[in-house]
């Protein structure tokens, strides 16, 4: 009896199977390829890519390799830039696990900002209680704004893609309208917030040499753990994941599909609302009258995609995106075009998107191999 031959085709099949089965490996490869192509582009532009990588090292470690000086402020600012990206990534990822595509994290983020600013200006100025009220207001506003799209999807089968995109603009212009009604506000800002409402942390700021690092760090870590526990360890998470995999099978199994969709969008909105309060009360001591969208919600889509919609994957992806955004001014000071960071992020997303193409190729090769074996089996049968 002849043994099956192991040629290059078998090796290629095993490589394809490895990459389609291990999503984390695909994400890591996409990041490496993104940096590799960016390095080639920097060289093609006549710049030294060492400047790009030294800026990244300085952001992550605090070390200025050119001067041999260490400054923890860079690390603090890196974390500050990463926190809203992680939270908006969690917003997108949580909805994605239920089979939904939440484009509305930006609007939910704005709803969180607006509610937080009103709670900060008009809430009781009691230490700890005031800050807690501000955070709860942002969570509730984000959940409410996300829940509207969830209800429209569950009850009336309105595409969440369409509704969330439209609600981004509704949130922006409502936020501008109501914020400008606050006495002594102008088209740029509101009066200063009371100290009791701010999320600033003197301890974290001193440890990071005066950076804007604040108590939002702990809130972000709690959000990551909450996501991980709910999705992986609870009955609610099972219901949400089952709904995302197959709505009809979930309904047959006794799961309230409509309730799962609404709940998922509400929780996703709460994550984005939390990002809003961390930005508004952690990085500013006054309320902003938003002239446009900050973009964290849209960046969160890419963060969730690179992080494979997993809690810890999104956390790492958010740190990567925050690192590149924090490194922009340092790269520019080293004669590296600041647009290179956007190019890297875009390339990473493109390479991640190719994962579907790899899966299609792997399925096609498996079908072709099965067809070939079937034909060879028929030929042997006829000869016998």
C-alpha positions as CSV (number, residue, x, y, z in Angstrom):
1,X,0.0,0.0,0.0
2,X,1.5,3.3,-1.0
3,X,1.9,6.1,1.5
4,X,0.5,9.5,0.6
5,X,3.3,11.7,-0.7
6,X,4.2,14.8,1.3
7,X,5.0,17.5,-1.2
8,X,5.0,21.3,-1.1
9,X,1.2,21.2,-1.4
10,X,1.0,19.5,2.0
11,X,3.3,22.0,3.6
12,X,1.3,24.9,2.1
13,X,-1.9,23.4,3.4
14,X,-0.5,23.1,6.9
15,X,0.7,26.7,6.8
16,X,-2.7,27.9,5.7
17,X,-4.4,25.8,8.4
18,X,-2.1,27.2,11.1
19,X,-2.9,30.8,10.1
20,X,-6.6,30.3,9.8
21,X,-6.8,28.5,13.2
22,X,-4.6,30.9,15.1
23,X,-6.0,34.5,14.9
24,X,-3.5,35.9,17.3
25,X,-0.7,34.7,15.1
26,X,-2.4,36.4,12.1
27,X,-2.6,39.7,14.1
28,X,1.0,39.6,15.1
29,X,2.1,38.9,11.5
30,X,-0.1,41.8,10.3
31,X,1.6,44.2,12.7
32,X,5.1,43.0,11.6
33,X,4.2,43.3,7.9
34,X,2.8,46.8,8.6
35,X,6.0,48.0,10.2
36,X,8.1,46.3,7.5
37,X,6.3,48.1,4.7
38,X,6.4,51.4,6.6
39,X,10.2,50.9,7.0
40,X,10.5,50.5,3.2
41,X,8.4,53.6,2.7
42,X,10.6,55.7,5.1
43,X,13.7,54.5,3.2
44,X,12.1,55.4,-0.1
45,X,11.4,58.9,1.2
46,X,15.1,59.3,2.0
47,X,14.6,59.2,5.7
48,X,16.3,57.1,8.4
49,X,13.9,54.5,9.8
50,X,16.0,54.4,13.0
51,X,14.3,57.7,13.9
52,X,10.9,56.0,13.7
53,X,11.9,53.1,15.9
54,X,13.7,55.3,18.5
55,X,10.6,57.4,18.8
56,X,8.5,54.3,19.5
57,X,11.1,53.0,22.1
58,X,11.0,56.4,23.8
59,X,7.2,56.3,24.0
60,X,7.1,52.8,25.4
61,X,10.1,52.9,27.8
62,X,10.6,56.6,28.4
63,X,14.2,56.3,27.2
64,X,15.5,58.9,24.8
65,X,18.2,56.8,23.1
66,X,19.8,59.9,21.5
67,X,20.5,61.7,24.8
68,X,20.5,58.8,27.2
69,X,17.7,60.4,29.3
70,X,14.8,58.7,30.9
71,X,11.4,60.4,31.4
72,X,8.4,58.5,32.6
73,X,6.1,61.2,31.2
74,X,6.2,59.5,27.8
75,X,4.9,56.3,29.3
76,X,2.1,58.1,31.0
77,X,1.0,60.0,27.9
78,X,1.1,56.7,26.0
79,X,-1.4,55.1,28.4
80,X,-3.6,58.3,28.3
81,X,-3.7,58.0,24.5
82,X,-4.5,54.3,24.7
83,X,-7.3,54.2,27.2
84,X,-10.1,55.6,25.0
85,X,-8.9,53.5,22.1
86,X,-9.1,50.4,24.2
87,X,-12.6,51.2,25.5
88,X,-14.0,52.1,22.1
89,X,-12.4,48.8,20.9
90,X,-14.2,47.0,23.6
91,X,-17.4,48.7,22.5
92,X,-17.0,47.5,18.9
93,X,-15.8,44.0,20.0
94,X,-18.7,43.4,22.4
95,X,-21.2,44.1,19.7
96,X,-19.3,42.0,17.2
97,X,-19.4,39.0,19.4
98,X,-23.2,39.2,19.2
99,X,-23.1,39.4,15.4
100,X,-23.6,43.2,15.3
101,X,-21.4,45.9,13.7
102,X,-21.3,48.9,16.0
103,X,-20.3,51.9,13.9
104,X,-21.8,54.2,16.6
105,X,-19.1,54.1,19.3
106,X,-18.3,57.7,18.3
107,X,-21.8,58.9,19.1
108,X,-22.0,56.8,22.3
109,X,-18.6,58.4,23.3
110,X,-20.0,61.9,22.7
111,X,-23.1,61.0,24.7
112,X,-20.8,60.0,27.6
113,X,-18.9,63.2,27.3
114,X,-22.0,65.3,27.3
115,X,-23.6,63.6,30.3
116,X,-20.3,63.6,32.2
117,X,-19.9,67.4,31.7
118,X,-23.4,68.2,32.9
119,X,-23.0,65.9,35.9
120,X,-19.6,67.6,36.7
121,X,-21.1,71.1,36.5
122,X,-24.4,70.5,38.3
123,X,-23.7,67.5,40.5
124,X,-23.1,67.6,44.3
125,X,-19.6,68.7,45.0
126,X,-18.8,66.0,47.4
127,X,-15.4,64.3,47.0
128,X,-15.5,60.7,45.6
129,X,-19.3,60.9,45.3
130,X,-19.2,63.6,42.7
131,X,-16.6,61.7,40.5
132,X,-18.6,58.5,40.9
133,X,-21.8,60.3,39.8
134,X,-19.9,61.6,36.7
135,X,-18.8,58.2,35.7
136,X,-22.2,56.6,36.2
137,X,-23.8,59.4,34.2
138,X,-21.4,58.7,31.3
139,X,-22.1,55.0,31.5
140,X,-25.8,55.5,31.5
141,X,-25.8,58.0,28.6
142,X,-23.6,55.7,26.4
143,X,-25.8,52.7,27.2
144,X,-28.9,54.6,26.4
145,X,-27.5,55.8,23.1
146,X,-26.3,52.4,22.1
147,X,-29.5,50.8,23.4
148,X,-31.6,52.9,21.0
149,X,-29.9,51.2,18.0
150,X,-30.2,47.8,19.7
151,X,-34.0,48.3,20.0
152,X,-34.3,49.5,16.4
153,X,-32.5,46.3,15.3
154,X,-34.3,43.9,17.6
155,X,-37.8,45.2,17.2
156,X,-37.9,46.8,13.8
157,X,-35.0,45.0,12.0
158,X,-33.3,48.4,11.3
159,X,-29.7,47.8,10.2
160,X,-27.5,48.8,13.1
161,X,-24.9,50.0,10.6
162,X,-27.3,52.6,9.3
163,X,-28.8,53.7,12.6
164,X,-25.5,54.0,14.4
165,X,-23.9,56.1,11.7
166,X,-26.9,58.5,11.7
167,X,-26.9,58.6,15.5
168,X,-23.2,59.7,15.5
169,X,-24.2,63.0,13.9
170,X,-27.3,63.4,16.0
171,X,-25.2,63.0,19.2
172,X,-22.7,65.5,18.0
173,X,-25.2,68.3,17.2
174,X,-27.3,67.6,20.2
175,X,-24.2,67.8,22.4
176,X,-23.2,71.1,20.9
177,X,-26.7,72.5,21.3
178,X,-27.2,71.5,24.9
179,X,-23.6,72.3,26.0
180,X,-23.8,75.9,24.6
181,X,-27.0,76.4,26.8
182,X,-24.8,76.2,29.9
183,X,-24.4,79.7,31.4
184,X,-21.0,81.3,30.6
185,X,-20.3,78.8,27.8
186,X,-19.0,79.9,24.4
187,X,-18.5,78.1,21.1
188,X,-15.3,76.6,22.5
189,X,-15.7,75.7,26.2
190,X,-17.7,75.7,29.3
191,X,-16.8,77.0,32.8
192,X,-14.2,75.1,34.7
193,X,-15.2,71.9,36.4
194,X,-15.2,71.6,40.2
195,X,-12.1,69.7,41.6
196,X,-14.4,67.1,43.1
197,X,-15.5,66.0,39.6
198,X,-12.1,65.5,38.0
199,X,-10.5,62.1,37.5
200,X,-7.0,63.4,37.9
201,X,-4.6,61.4,40.2
202,X,-1.8,63.3,41.8
203,X,-0.1,60.0,42.6
204,X,-0.2,58.7,39.0
205,X,0.8,62.1,37.7
206,X,3.8,62.3,40.0
207,X,4.9,58.7,39.1
208,X,4.7,59.6,35.4
209,X,6.6,62.9,35.9
210,X,3.6,65.2,35.4
211,X,1.7,63.4,32.7
212,X,-2.1,63.4,32.3
213,X,-2.3,59.8,33.6
214,X,-5.5,59.6,35.8
215,X,-7.9,57.3,37.5
216,X,-9.3,56.4,34.1
217,X,-6.5,53.8,34.1
218,X,-8.2,51.8,36.8
219,X,-11.6,52.2,35.1
220,X,-10.1,50.9,31.8
221,X,-8.6,47.9,33.5
222,X,-12.0,47.1,35.2
223,X,-13.7,47.4,31.8
224,X,-11.3,44.9,30.3
225,X,-11.8,42.4,33.1
226,X,-15.6,42.9,33.0
227,X,-15.6,42.2,29.2
228,X,-13.5,39.1,29.8
229,X,-15.7,37.8,32.6
230,X,-19.0,38.5,31.0
231,X,-18.1,37.1,27.6
232,X,-16.3,34.0,28.8
233,X,-17.6,33.1,32.2
234,X,-21.3,34.1,32.4
235,X,-24.7,32.9,31.1
236,X,-25.2,36.3,29.6
237,X,-22.0,36.0,27.6
238,X,-23.0,32.6,26.4
239,X,-26.4,33.9,25.2
240,X,-24.7,36.8,23.4
241,X,-22.1,34.6,21.7
242,X,-24.8,32.1,20.7
243,X,-26.9,34.9,19.2
244,X,-23.9,36.1,17.2
245,X,-23.1,32.6,15.9
246,X,-26.6,31.7,14.8
247,X,-29.7,33.7,15.7
248,X,-32.2,31.0,14.7
249,X,-30.3,28.2,16.6
250,X,-30.1,30.5,19.7
251,X,-33.9,31.2,19.5
252,X,-34.5,27.5,19.2
253,X,-32.4,26.9,22.3
254,X,-34.6,29.3,24.3
255,X,-32.4,32.4,24.2
256,X,-34.1,35.7,24.0
257,X,-32.5,37.0,20.8
258,X,-34.2,40.4,20.8
259,X,-33.1,40.9,24.4
260,X,-29.5,39.8,23.6
261,X,-29.3,42.3,20.7
262,X,-30.5,45.2,22.8
263,X,-28.4,44.3,25.8
264,X,-25.3,43.9,23.7
265,X,-25.7,47.3,22.1
266,X,-26.4,48.9,25.5
267,X,-23.3,47.4,27.1
268,X,-21.2,48.3,24.0
269,X,-22.5,51.9,24.3
270,X,-21.5,52.0,28.0
271,X,-17.9,51.1,27.1
272,X,-17.8,54.0,24.7
273,X,-19.5,56.3,27.2
274,X,-16.8,55.4,29.7
275,X,-14.2,56.4,27.2
276,X,-15.9,59.8,26.9
277,X,-15.8,60.5,30.7
278,X,-12.1,59.5,30.8
279,X,-11.2,62.0,28.1
280,X,-13.5,64.8,29.3
281,X,-12.8,64.6,33.0
282,X,-9.3,63.1,32.9
283,X,-7.5,65.2,30.3
284,X,-9.5,68.5,30.7
285,X,-10.6,70.7,33.6
286,X,-13.4,72.3,31.6
287,X,-16.1,71.1,29.3
288,X,-15.6,71.1,25.5
289,X,-18.1,72.3,23.0
290,X,-17.3,69.7,20.3
291,X,-16.8,71.2,16.9
292,X,-16.3,67.7,15.3
293,X,-15.8,64.1,16.1
294,X,-12.7,63.1,18.0
295,X,-12.4,59.9,16.0
296,X,-11.9,57.5,18.9
297,X,-15.0,55.5,18.0
298,X,-13.9,54.9,14.5
299,X,-10.4,54.0,15.6
300,X,-12.1,51.5,18.0
301,X,-13.3,49.5,14.9
302,X,-9.7,48.9,13.8
303,X,-8.6,48.2,17.4
304,X,-11.3,45.5,17.8
305,X,-10.5,44.1,14.4
306,X,-6.7,43.7,15.2
307,X,-7.6,42.4,18.7
308,X,-9.9,39.7,17.2
309,X,-12.7,41.1,19.5
310,X,-11.2,39.4,22.5
311,X,-10.7,41.4,25.8
312,X,-6.9,41.0,26.1
313,X,-6.4,41.2,22.3
314,X,-8.2,44.5,22.2
315,X,-6.2,45.7,25.2
316,X,-2.9,45.0,23.4
317,X,-4.2,46.4,20.1
318,X,-5.3,49.6,21.9
319,X,-1.8,50.0,23.4
320,X,-0.3,49.5,19.9
321,X,-2.6,52.2,18.4
322,X,-2.0,54.5,21.3
323,X,1.8,54.0,21.0
324,X,1.8,55.1,17.4
325,X,-0.4,58.1,18.0
326,X,1.8,59.2,20.9
327,X,5.0,58.7,18.8
328,X,3.8,61.0,16.0
329,X,5.3,64.3,17.4
330,X,8.5,62.5,18.3
331,X,8.8,61.0,14.8
332,X,8.3,64.5,13.3
333,X,11.1,65.9,15.4
334,X,13.3,63.1,13.9
335,X,12.4,64.1,10.3
336,X,10.0,61.2,9.9
337,X,6.6,62.3,8.3
338,X,3.9,62.1,11.0
339,X,1.6,60.5,8.4
340,X,3.7,57.3,8.6
341,X,1.8,56.3,11.8
342,X,-1.5,56.4,9.9
343,X,0.1,54.4,7.1
344,X,1.2,51.7,9.6
345,X,-2.2,51.5,11.2
346,X,-3.9,51.3,7.8
347,X,-1.5,48.6,6.6
348,X,-2.1,46.5,9.7
349,X,-5.9,46.7,9.2
350,X,-5.5,45.8,5.5
351,X,-3.3,42.8,6.3
352,X,-5.7,41.7,9.0
353,X,-8.6,41.9,6.5
354,X,-6.6,39.5,4.3
355,X,-7.3,36.8,6.9
356,X,-10.7,36.2,5.2
357,X,-9.0,35.7,1.9
358,X,-6.6,33.2,3.4
359,X,-9.5,31.3,4.9
360,X,-11.2,31.2,1.5
361,X,-8.0,30.0,-0.1
362,X,-7.6,27.3,2.6
363,X,-11.2,26.1,2.0
364,X,-10.7,26.0,-1.7
365,X,-7.5,23.9,-1.4
366,X,-9.2,21.5,1.0
367,X,-12.1,21.0,-1.5
368,X,-9.6,20.5,-4.4
369,X,-7.6,18.0,-2.4
370,X,-10.8,16.1,-1.4
371,X,-11.9,16.1,-5.1
372,X,-8.5,14.8,-6.2
373,X,-8.5,12.0,-3.7
374,X,-12.0,11.1,-4.7
375,X,-11.1,10.8,-8.3
376,X,-8.0,8.8,-7.6
377,X,-10.0,6.4,-5.4
378,X,-12.5,5.9,-8.2
379,X,-9.6,5.1,-10.6
380,X,-8.2,2.5,-8.3
381,X,-11.6,0.9,-7.9
382,X,-12.1,0.6,-11.6
383,X,-8.6,-1.0,-12.1
384,X,-9.3,-3.6,-9.4
